[in-house]
Amino acid sequence: MKETLSGPMVPPKSGKAKKAVVLLHGYGSDGNDLISLAQYWRAEMADALFVAPNAPDRCDINPMGFQWFPLAADRINSRMAGVETARPVIKEFLEALWKQTGLGAADTLLVGFSQGGMMALDVGLRLDEALLGIVSFSGGLIGVETIEKEIQSKPPVCFIHGKADDVVPFQMSEAGHEALVRLGVKSALHLEPGVAHTISMEGLGFALAFMREVGGALKTQ
């Protein structure tokens, strides 16, 4: 059993957590990278607790960062094997967070970038209870061919991807979006021309609009 995940957090602006936003970083990064998203959303999400756990393993190519799973020359098979290994670790983290805060899946937004976006989709669609929503920046749905048999819940999903991404092809988000729509999942897709492997301000805004739309994500003033 891997050690319990931990990482930076930002408490709710209102002082009482009614929602949780769990941020999963990309390959070779850490929780400090994505916790910065809280500064963009916190003003409109006053009741949200933001938490960004570090992945369980040190990155193979950057010992200062972490990885949810290693990358191999065969990216397809390494991703398939990798999500199988990382999935229970993230599930355990979510269960511990919910037990500690009194919140649940329906109060939680799972947000990830790149490899973290892949994990957000992988885990979020296999939970018994639907999350409030899933947001994947520059990620993609691993196992598009098997998701119909493995999906356990159908939370709203948002894919955001730059069309100039040369690290994770935007077609991965496109294919994932189309697969989920076929399964009756409420899915939004935002492709950004000229944007590379990053989170843009436009992407942040689209994600916030999605969070508003799923309902209950923001504090009523």
C-alpha positions as CSV (number, residue, x, y, z in Angstrom):
1,M,0.0,0.0,0.0
2,K,1.4,3.4,-1.0
3,E,1.6,6.1,1.6
4,T,-1.3,8.5,2.0
5,L,-1.2,11.4,-0.4
6,S,-0.7,14.9,0.9
7,G,-0.1,18.3,-0.6
8,P,-1.0,22.0,-0.3
9,M,-4.5,23.3,0.4
10,V,-6.4,26.5,0.4
11,P,-9.2,26.8,2.9
12,P,-12.7,28.1,1.9
13,K,-12.9,31.9,1.8
14,S,-16.2,31.7,3.8
15,G,-14.6,29.7,6.6
16,K,-16.9,26.7,6.0
17,A,-16.3,24.1,3.4
18,K,-19.4,23.1,1.4
19,K,-17.6,22.0,-1.7
20,A,-14.2,20.5,-2.4
21,V,-12.0,21.1,-5.5
22,V,-9.4,18.4,-5.8
23,L,-6.6,19.4,-8.2
24,L,-4.4,16.7,-9.8
25,H,-1.1,17.9,-11.2
26,G,0.7,16.8,-14.4
27,Y,3.7,14.5,-14.9
28,G,6.9,15.8,-13.2
29,S,5.1,18.5,-11.3
30,D,3.6,18.7,-7.8
31,G,0.6,20.0,-5.9
32,N,2.1,23.5,-5.6
33,D,1.7,23.9,-9.3
34,L,-2.1,23.4,-9.5
35,I,-3.0,24.9,-6.1
36,S,-2.4,28.2,-7.8
37,L,-5.7,27.8,-9.7
38,A,-7.4,28.6,-6.4
39,Q,-6.5,32.2,-6.7
40,Y,-8.5,32.5,-10.0
41,W,-11.6,30.7,-8.7
42,R,-11.7,31.3,-5.0
43,A,-13.5,34.7,-5.2
44,E,-16.5,33.0,-6.8
45,M,-16.2,29.8,-4.9
46,A,-16.2,31.1,-1.4
47,D,-17.4,27.8,0.1
48,A,-14.8,25.6,-1.7
49,L,-11.9,23.9,-0.1
50,F,-9.0,23.5,-2.6
51,V,-6.6,20.7,-2.2
52,A,-3.8,19.5,-4.5
53,P,-2.2,16.3,-3.5
54,N,1.3,15.3,-4.7
55,A,1.3,12.1,-6.8
56,P,2.6,9.0,-4.9
57,D,5.9,8.5,-6.8
58,R,8.9,10.7,-7.6
59,C,9.1,11.5,-11.3
60,D,11.5,9.3,-13.3
61,I,13.0,12.2,-15.2
62,N,12.5,15.0,-12.6
63,P,13.3,13.9,-9.0
64,M,12.0,17.3,-7.8
65,G,8.5,16.4,-9.1
66,F,6.0,13.6,-9.0
67,Q,4.2,11.2,-11.3
68,W,0.9,9.4,-11.2
69,F,2.5,6.8,-13.3
70,P,5.7,6.3,-15.4
71,L,5.9,7.0,-19.1
72,A,7.4,4.4,-21.4
73,A,8.1,4.3,-25.1
74,D,4.8,2.7,-25.7
75,R,2.6,5.5,-24.4
76,I,-0.7,3.7,-24.9
77,N,0.1,0.6,-22.9
78,S,2.0,2.5,-20.2
79,R,-1.0,4.8,-19.7
80,M,-3.4,1.8,-19.5
81,A,-1.2,0.1,-16.9
82,G,-0.5,3.3,-15.1
83,V,-4.0,4.3,-14.5
84,E,-4.8,0.9,-13.0
85,T,-2.0,1.4,-10.5
86,A,-2.8,5.0,-9.6
87,R,-6.6,4.7,-9.5
88,P,-6.9,3.1,-6.0
89,V,-4.5,5.6,-4.5
90,I,-6.6,8.6,-5.6
91,K,-9.8,6.8,-4.6
92,E,-8.3,6.3,-1.1
93,F,-7.4,9.9,-0.9
94,L,-10.9,11.1,-1.9
95,E,-12.5,8.7,0.7
96,A,-10.2,10.1,3.4
97,L,-10.9,13.7,2.4
98,W,-14.7,13.0,2.5
99,K,-14.4,11.3,5.9
100,Q,-12.4,14.2,7.3
101,T,-14.6,17.0,5.9
102,G,-18.0,15.4,6.0
103,L,-18.4,16.1,2.3
104,G,-19.0,13.6,-0.4
105,A,-18.7,12.8,-4.1
106,A,-21.7,15.0,-5.0
107,D,-19.9,18.0,-3.3
108,T,-16.6,17.4,-5.1
109,L,-15.1,18.7,-8.4
110,L,-12.1,16.7,-9.6
111,V,-9.8,18.8,-11.8
112,G,-6.6,17.7,-13.5
113,F,-3.9,18.9,-15.9
114,S,-2.3,16.5,-18.5
115,Q,-1.5,13.2,-16.7
116,G,-3.6,14.6,-13.8
117,G,-6.5,15.2,-16.2
118,M,-6.3,11.6,-17.4
119,M,-6.5,10.4,-13.8
120,A,-9.4,12.8,-12.9
121,L,-11.4,11.2,-15.8
122,D,-10.3,7.7,-15.1
123,V,-11.1,7.8,-11.3
124,G,-14.2,10.1,-11.5
125,L,-16.0,7.9,-14.0
126,R,-15.4,4.8,-11.9
127,L,-16.7,6.0,-8.6
128,D,-20.0,4.5,-7.3
129,E,-21.4,7.9,-6.6
130,A,-21.3,10.7,-9.2
131,L,-19.0,13.6,-8.5
132,L,-20.3,17.2,-8.9
133,G,-18.1,17.4,-12.0
134,I,-14.8,16.6,-13.7
135,V,-12.5,19.0,-15.5
136,S,-9.6,17.8,-17.7
137,F,-7.1,20.3,-19.0
138,S,-4.8,19.0,-21.7
139,G,-5.6,15.4,-20.7
140,G,-7.7,12.7,-22.2
141,L,-9.8,9.6,-21.5
142,I,-7.6,6.5,-21.3
143,G,-9.3,3.4,-22.5
144,V,-12.0,4.9,-24.7
145,E,-12.7,1.4,-26.0
146,T,-13.5,0.0,-22.6
147,I,-15.2,2.8,-20.8
148,E,-18.7,1.6,-21.8
149,K,-18.1,-1.5,-19.7
150,E,-16.2,0.1,-16.9
151,I,-18.1,3.4,-16.2
152,Q,-19.8,3.4,-12.8
153,S,-21.3,6.9,-12.6
154,K,-22.0,9.8,-15.0
155,P,-20.9,13.1,-13.6
156,P,-20.8,16.2,-15.9
157,V,-17.4,16.4,-17.7
158,C,-15.4,19.2,-19.2
159,F,-12.6,18.8,-21.6
160,I,-10.3,21.8,-22.3
161,H,-7.4,21.4,-24.7
162,G,-5.1,23.5,-26.8
163,K,-5.0,22.5,-30.5
164,A,-1.3,23.3,-30.6
165,D,-0.5,20.8,-27.8
166,D,2.5,18.8,-28.9
167,V,2.7,16.8,-25.7
168,V,-0.8,15.3,-25.4
169,P,-2.7,15.5,-28.7
170,F,-6.0,17.4,-28.5
171,Q,-7.6,14.4,-30.3
172,M,-7.5,12.5,-27.0
173,S,-9.9,15.0,-25.5
174,E,-12.0,15.0,-28.6
175,A,-12.3,11.2,-28.7
176,G,-13.1,11.1,-24.9
177,H,-15.8,13.7,-25.3
178,E,-17.4,11.9,-28.1
179,A,-17.3,8.6,-26.3
180,L,-18.9,10.0,-23.2
181,V,-21.6,11.8,-25.2
182,R,-22.5,8.4,-26.7
183,L,-22.9,7.0,-23.2
184,G,-25.3,9.8,-22.2
185,V,-22.7,11.8,-20.1
186,K,-23.2,15.5,-20.1
187,S,-19.8,16.5,-21.6
188,A,-18.4,19.9,-22.7
189,L,-15.5,20.2,-25.1
190,H,-13.4,23.4,-25.5
191,L,-10.6,23.3,-28.0
192,E,-8.3,26.4,-28.2
193,P,-6.6,27.2,-31.5
194,G,-2.9,28.2,-31.1
195,V,-2.7,27.1,-27.4
196,A,0.0,24.6,-26.5
197,H,0.3,22.2,-23.5
198,T,-0.8,24.7,-20.8
199,I,-3.8,26.2,-19.0
200,S,-4.8,29.5,-20.6
201,M,-6.9,32.3,-19.1
202,E,-9.6,31.4,-21.6
203,G,-9.5,27.8,-20.5
204,L,-9.8,28.9,-16.8
205,G,-12.8,31.0,-17.7
206,F,-14.4,28.1,-19.6
207,A,-13.8,25.8,-16.6
208,L,-15.4,28.3,-14.3
209,A,-18.5,28.6,-16.5
210,F,-18.8,24.8,-16.5
211,M,-18.6,24.8,-12.7
212,R,-21.4,27.4,-12.5
213,E,-23.5,25.3,-14.9
214,V,-23.2,22.0,-13.0
215,G,-24.9,23.8,-10.1
216,G,-24.1,24.3,-6.5
217,A,-20.4,24.8,-7.2
218,L,-20.4,28.5,-6.3
219,K,-21.5,30.3,-3.2
220,T,-24.8,32.1,-3.5
221,Q,-24.3,35.7,-2.6
